[in-house]
Structures are given as C-alpha cells and as structure tokens.
Amino acid sequence: MAELDSPLDLLAIMAHPDDAELLCGGTLVKSASRGKRVGVIDLTAGEMGSSGSVETRAREAANAGVQLGLAIRACAELPDSNLQNDHESRLVVAALIRAFRPRVVITHWTVGRHRDHRIASELVRDACFLSALRKLDIPGEPFRPHKLVYATAFREDAEPPDFVVDITEQMDRKLDAISAYASQFDGAVQAGEVFPGGGRDLIAQIRAKTAHYGSLIRVRYGEPYRLDETMEVDELSELGVSTF
C-alpha cells in the first residue's frame, strides 16, 4: 500500500469491525471533529462472527466510519479467531503502519475475553516497533508511531485508567456508529468486552459503563486508556479534575 498524502494523527488498530466503535469511538469522533486525520485498521474481516456475512460487516463498517469521521479505514485481512503474533502478521501490520504513518496508535488492552483481542494487543505493539527497522523487507519508508495507548473500556482488570477522554459531546455519534452494526447488535445485551448489565440492552449498558468512566474525571461520559510509560505534567498548578 502506498503512503497516504498526509499522515494520520490517530489510528485505532483493532481485531474486528466494531471493536474500534465500542472501545474508542467517542475519542475518534472527538479528534476528527477537531480537524485531526483519524483512521481505523480492522485486523480481520470478522468472518467467524455468528451473525452477518463478511460483505454485510464491511458495509456496516463503512457506514460506521462515516459516523466516526474517518479519513481512512482498511482491513488487514488476517484470520478471524486465529489471529497470531507471528512474523508474517507483524509484516502485514507494520506495512500498514508505514503507509498510514500515525502519530498515535490505539489498540486493545493486554487482556481480553476474545483471544483475538489479547493477541492483537501484542501484535500491534510489536508491529509498531518493527515498522521503523530500515532492513525490514516491507514496502514504505521506515516509521514508528510516537505513542501507543491501550483502550480499556469494559475491562475490570484494567482499572484504574491512566487517563480518560471526555466524550460527553461525542456520545451520540459513538452510539450511532455502534448502531450501524445491525447484524451484530440488534437486540443484543452483550458484545465483545461488554458484559450483560442486569437486564439492560447493549446500548443502555454501554451508556452505563461510559458514564462510570466519565465520573472518574467529573464529566458525563468518558473513554478510559492505559499506557506503558509515565505521562509528563508540565505545570502542577493547572491540573484538572477536582479532588473534592
């Protein structure tokens, strides 16, 4: 794949179509609405899903991408439910990273209910590193993202987050993007990392969980993230989120 004319500011690399919408959709909408170039790579086409064909899920992903404001969306066409962090897969993902040249990459948390989510986290981290190696035999100029962050929404084992993005104004767009996947979510009470919530339907459960993350930074809705490294604070007197 040839390089884009302009690099991406933010790229979500997730295992399946709909994972980005569920885990970081509000964050993507927020960045796109501020003029940032935002993209998604679905590592698989979701061909092993119990509902919906590959063609149906591709159409739904395209419609969801419009809601998210994506500059580009691509599928790496790796095997669904058999995702591997092997050399061949790393080369595929590294080539896409070189083509898109994102400053920041979002991927899955290191633990997940679906084994593809766990593998994706490791695969994406390794591919981000390898993409800068000059002798790596893949197309494109060597490139490495500045930052890798892990979306931890709905993962109780990842609490507390290192930071939360306020998506209060983007919540409806996030839900519209999720609702584009009718084949997956119509009538659902559970999806991906979203566990059932005391009789609530899927959208109500997403609202409830996202409201919890928002409450951590004293806003209505938020999306949580973890990092591998410590974040810098430039001026202590300007910290947000009240203690009391």
N, C-alpha and C positions, 0 to 999 in steps of 0.2 A: 504494500500500500504506500502510495506517495505521501509525502508530508503535506499537512494542511497549509494553506496560505498563511494562516495565523495560528499560533499555538493556543491550546486551551488553558484557561485559568484553573478549571476544576474538572476532574474526571472521576466518575464513580465506576469502578470495575467490580462487578457482582456476578454471582454464579448463574442466575436465571433471570429471564424477563420478569419484571415486577419486583425483584429484590431491591433495586435502587429506589423505586417509588415508596416501598414500605419503610426502608431503613433511613433514607436521607432525602426523600423527595422534597420536603419543605426547604431544606438547605440549598438544593439545586435550583429550585424556583427563585429563592431569595437572591442568589448570586446572579442568575440570568436576568432578573428584573433590574439589577444594578449595572447592567451592561457587560457583565463578565461572560466569557465564552465557556460554555458548560457542555459536557458530553457524558455519555454512558457507553461502556462496553459490557455486553452480556456475554459471559464466557461460554454459555451453552444456549441452545435454542429452546430449552425446556421440553425436549421431545419425549421425555419419560413421564411427564405430568399425567395424572389420571384423567384430567379433563382438558379438552381443547387440542387441536392439531398444531403442528409447527406453523402452518400458514396462518391459522387464527391467532396464535400468540404473537406472531410477527406483526400482524395488523394492529393488534391491541397495543403492542409496544410502540409502534409508530404513532398511534393516537395519543398514548400517554406521553410520549416525547414532546408532542405539541403543547400539552398542558404544562410540562416542565420547562419549556422554553429552550430545549436543547439545540446546540449548534450542530451536533452530530451524534448519531447512535450507530453502533456496529456490533456484530456478533462474531465472536472468535471461533465459533463452531467446534468447540471442544465437546466431548461426550457427556451428556447429562447423566447424573447418578454414577458416573465413572470418571469424574474429574481427577486428574493426577498432577502432582507436582513433580513431573519428570522433565528431562531435558527438552524434549520436543515441545511440550506445552509451554515451558518457560520461553522458548524461542518465539512461539506464536504471540504470546502476550508482550514480550519485550519489543517485538517488531511494531505492534500497535502503539506501544508507549512512545517509541521513536517517531511514529507517524503523527501522533496527536500532540506530543510534547507538553503534557500538562504540568503546571506548577505544583498543584496539589492533587493527590490521589486519595479517594475514599474507597475502602473495601470492608469486608466482613470482619467482625470480631473473631478472635482466635479459637473460640468455642462456638459450636452451633448444633442445633437439633439435626439438621440435614448435613450429612458428611461432606457434601459438596461445599457447604459454607466454610467448614473448617479447612478444607484443602485449598479453597480459593484464597483465604487469608494468607496462607503460607506461600502459595504460588505467586500472588501479586507482589508480595514483599520481595521475593527472590527475583522476579522479573524486573522490578523497578531498579534493583541494584545492577543486574546483568546488562540492562539496556545501555549503560554507559561504557561498557567494555569495547574498546576500539577493535579488538580482534574477534569479536563475536560475529559469526557468519550469518548475519541477517541484514535485510535492506535498511537504509536510512543512516543518518548521522548519529553517532553516539549521543545519548541524552539520558539524564537522570532527573526525576522529579525532585523538587525542593522538599516536599513534605508528604508523608504517608500517615493517614489517620484512619481509625477503625470506628465504624458505625456500630454502636452497642445497643440500639433501641430493642426493647423487649427481652434483653438478656439480663437476668437477675444476677448471674455470676460475674458480670462486668461492672457492677455498681461499686463505688460511685463513679460517675464520669469525670474525666479531666476537664471537660468544658461542655457547655450546652449552647446550641444556637437557637435564638428566639425565632420561632416560625409562626408566631401568632397571626400575622397578616398573610402568611402563605398557606395556612392550614387548609382552607377550602380548595385551593389549587392542588395541594398534595392529595387530598381525598378524591378530587376529580380524576387525577392521574391514576390512582389506585382503582377507581371505579371503571376505568377504561378496560380493565381485565375482567370482563363479564364472564368469560369461560372459566375463570379461576375463582372468582369471589362472589358471584351472585348467590345469595342465601347462605354464605359461609359464616362460620363462627370462629374459624381458626385458619391461619395461613402462614407458612414459613415459620418465623420465630414468634409469631403472635399466637399465644395460647388462649383457649376459651376463657371468658370472663363472666362467670355467674349468670349465664343466660343472655348476655349482651350479644348482639350481632357483631360482625367483624369491624364495621366502621365505628360502632359505639366503643368497642374495645380499644381500637386504635386511638380514638379521642381520649379515652380514659388514661391510657398509658402515656400519651404525649402530653396530657395535662400534668401528669406527675412530674415528668422531666421539666416542663415549664416551671412548675412550682419551685424547683431547685434554684432557679435564677429569678424568681419572683415575677414571672410572666405567665400568660395563659397556656401557651403551648411551646414545647421545645423538643429538639432532637439531640441526643447525647452522643459523645465521642470519647475515645481513649487515644492516648499517644504512647510512643515508646520512650520519648525524651521529655525532659522538664521544659516548660514554657517560660520565657523571659517576661518579667514585668518591668516596664520602663520607669513608671512613676507610681510609687506606692499610694500616694495621696489621691490618685484618680481611679482606684479600684472600684468596680461596680459590684452589685448585689449586696444589699444591706445585711449586716449580721443580726440586727434586731428588728 
